[in-house]
Amino acid sequence: MIGVLINHIYRSMFLTGDQGLKNTDSILKIIFVFSTIYSFILFKEYLTIYLLTLFIILGLIDKGVKWFYSVSILSLIPSTWYSLVAYIFSITGISEYVSLIRILWIFIRTYTFTYMIIFYVSIINPLNIYNLLLKIKLSRYSIIPVMTWRIIPYSLNNMIDSLAIGQLKKEKTTQRLAPAIASMIETGELVKESSYYKIYTKPQIEIPIKKSIKHNLILIITTITTITLTLI
């Protein structure tokens, strides 16, 4: 189960490369994120349904069915937990009575919020952060986001492989966790050694990013639609 969960985390965040909505203007992304979060915190039912539908459509268009499936599985975990806890607390009298309709909305809102957070992470382009840090004279730290976004998927893959080996050898999961974590640390050390020059010298040149006009338009349209519905 741990291996399956890690696999879904990998697919939900690193399934696609630096393409699609990742190659949109940072300002548009920031406006999109703030507008959708503000819309969510208004606690209006129609806005919650709209946001869930919007992010599912954007995910399918930009990431594909595999991404949608993995994010759906991951979003079920916190939403089921919160709604179940609310129901148990309600029937045991630990908290005030919560109707089944309200519990259903707890599930939907938690599911929607989790989906939104994963989507935000999936459209982060580390090269944008790299270029921004160079512009604000923090070149010493500019390589960190790029290296992080490269090491994490490699480490997750190694951990999945390690757990799969343990399953073939019929070892307990607890016995494979230490080797799996060790493989992640080893991956980080190997990347560190192979990229020594890039890590320990100050970058001077920005990395050019080819912007996607199509996906910029998608973000503009969805942001305008969100703001319009929020102000109604």
Salt bridges, closest charged atoms under 4 A:
ASP18 OD1 - LYS22 NZ 3.93
ASP18 OD2 - ARG150 NH2 3.45
ASP25 OD1 - LYS211 NZ 3.84
ASP62 OD2 - LYS63 NZ 3.21
ASP62 OD1 - HIS215 NE2 3.74
GLU171 OE2 - LYS169 NZ 3.42
GLU171 OE1 - ARG176 NH1 3.35
